[in-house]
């Protein structure tokens, strides 16, 4: 029993394919490299803090898109004869899903007579 545990220890402690583990040593940064890292961090910060909608064209496009989306959302809740557009779209989605499920169950029933049950 002790022989198995020692061989198991040997297997677990050995590296696969005889590849030696590489030792990672810390990298020492010089003052110049540290200053370069700080400058790069400041550049990245300056890029990310710039105003994305500084151009008038981009700002107008954003406003138009927001207004169009707001109009679309408002139209979803408008009711005509007690039915909203959202209800109509939701019902058509459910009906299309029911059609797909029905077609799939028919195909299964034809291919596998033993599964000829509709839940």
C-alpha positions as CSV (number, residue, x, y, z in Angstrom):
1,X,0.0,0.0,0.0
2,X,2.8,2.4,0.8
3,X,4.4,1.6,-2.5
4,X,1.3,2.7,-4.4
5,X,1.1,6.0,-2.5
6,X,4.7,6.8,-3.2
7,X,4.2,6.0,-6.9
8,X,1.1,8.1,-6.9
9,X,3.0,11.0,-5.3
10,X,5.7,10.6,-8.0
11,X,3.0,10.8,-10.7
12,X,1.4,13.8,-9.2
13,X,4.6,15.7,-8.5
14,X,6.1,15.0,-12.0
15,X,5.3,17.4,-14.9
16,X,3.7,16.0,-18.1
17,X,6.0,15.1,-21.0
18,X,9.1,15.9,-19.0
19,X,8.6,19.7,-19.5
20,X,10.2,21.7,-16.7
21,X,8.1,24.4,-15.1
22,X,9.4,27.9,-16.0
23,X,10.1,30.1,-13.1
24,X,8.6,33.5,-13.3
25,X,10.8,36.3,-11.9
26,X,9.4,39.8,-11.2
27,X,10.3,42.5,-13.7
28,X,12.0,45.6,-12.2
29,X,10.8,48.8,-13.8
30,X,13.1,51.7,-14.3
31,X,12.0,55.3,-13.6
32,X,11.7,55.9,-17.3
33,X,9.5,52.8,-17.9
34,X,7.3,53.8,-15.0
35,X,7.0,57.3,-16.4
36,X,6.0,55.8,-19.8
37,X,3.3,53.7,-18.2
38,X,1.9,56.8,-16.4
39,X,1.9,58.8,-19.7
40,X,0.1,55.9,-21.5
41,X,-2.5,55.7,-18.7
42,X,-3.1,59.5,-19.0
43,X,-3.5,59.2,-22.8
44,X,-6.0,56.3,-22.3
45,X,-7.9,58.4,-19.8
46,X,-8.0,61.4,-22.1
47,X,-9.4,59.2,-24.9
48,X,-12.1,57.8,-22.8
49,X,-13.2,61.1,-21.2
50,X,-13.7,62.9,-24.6
51,X,-17.2,63.9,-25.4
52,X,-18.7,61.3,-27.8
53,X,-21.3,63.6,-29.2
54,X,-19.2,66.7,-29.7
55,X,-20.2,66.9,-33.4
56,X,-23.6,68.3,-34.2
57,X,-24.4,65.5,-36.7
58,X,-23.8,62.8,-34.1
59,X,-25.9,64.7,-31.5
60,X,-28.8,65.2,-34.0
61,X,-28.7,61.5,-34.9
62,X,-28.8,60.5,-31.2
63,X,-31.8,62.9,-30.6
64,X,-33.7,61.5,-33.6
65,X,-33.1,57.9,-32.6
66,X,-34.2,58.6,-29.0
67,X,-37.4,60.4,-30.2
68,X,-38.2,57.5,-32.7
69,X,-37.7,54.9,-29.9
70,X,-39.9,56.9,-27.5
71,X,-42.6,57.2,-30.2
72,X,-42.4,53.4,-30.9
73,X,-42.8,52.6,-27.1
74,X,-45.7,55.0,-26.8
75,X,-47.5,53.4,-29.7
76,X,-47.2,50.0,-28.1
77,X,-49.5,51.0,-25.3
78,X,-52.2,52.7,-27.4
79,X,-55.4,50.7,-27.3
80,X,-57.8,50.5,-30.2
81,X,-61.1,48.8,-29.4
82,X,-59.6,47.5,-26.1
83,X,-56.6,45.8,-27.7
84,X,-53.1,47.4,-27.7
85,X,-50.5,47.0,-30.4
86,X,-48.3,45.1,-27.9
87,X,-51.1,42.6,-27.3
88,X,-51.5,42.1,-31.1
89,X,-47.8,41.6,-31.6
90,X,-47.6,39.3,-28.6
91,X,-50.5,37.2,-29.9
92,X,-49.0,36.8,-33.3
93,X,-45.7,35.7,-31.8
94,X,-47.4,33.1,-29.7
95,X,-49.5,31.9,-32.7
96,X,-46.3,31.5,-34.8
97,X,-44.6,29.5,-32.0
98,X,-47.7,27.2,-31.7
99,X,-47.5,26.6,-35.5
100,X,-43.9,25.6,-35.3
101,X,-44.5,23.3,-32.3
102,X,-47.5,21.6,-34.0
103,X,-45.4,21.0,-37.2
104,X,-42.6,19.4,-35.2
105,X,-44.9,17.1,-33.2
106,X,-46.6,16.0,-36.5
107,X,-43.2,15.1,-38.0
108,X,-42.2,13.2,-34.9
109,X,-45.5,11.3,-35.0
110,X,-45.0,10.3,-38.6
111,X,-41.4,9.1,-38.0
112,X,-41.9,7.4,-34.7
113,X,-45.4,5.9,-34.3
114,X,-44.6,4.9,-30.7
115,X,-44.3,8.6,-29.9
116,X,-47.7,9.3,-31.4
117,X,-49.0,11.3,-28.4
118,X,-49.6,15.0,-28.2
119,X,-49.0,16.3,-24.7
